[in-house]
Amino acid sequence: SSGINAEYGGYRAVLVFKNVKDESIEYLAPHDALESQKSKTELLEKFNGDWKDPAWRGMVYCEKPYSEEQLDYFNTLPADRLPKIQDMMSRYSAGNDDEAKKVI
């Protein structure tokens, strides 16, 4: 299952394990951030066409959009993210960057 995070505008995913059951987990109906099927199709086409282009994120109103640094991180291939993580961590641990504190 997956959907758009209404708070941040990002795409989220959930893994479902059909043989794992916990009766104490409360079911919460998903929030449908896009009302029309046409909008959902357009968003998926944008995401699937070029996941690095953040245009699909703008299709849903969100209260706390991702920062430019966060978008840069998401748009970096996972294999190339380590230097970005190290940079953020060094700024955060040095206490020199208020933006880094928001990201981590």
PyMOL commands that set and color helices and strands:
alter all, ss='L'
color gray80, all
select helices_A, chain A and resi 37-49+54-59+68-74+78-80+82-94+98-103
alter helices_A, ss='H'
color red, helices_A
select strands_A, chain A and resi 2-4+11-13
alter strands_A, ss='S'
color yellow, strands_A
deselect
rebuild
show_as cartoon
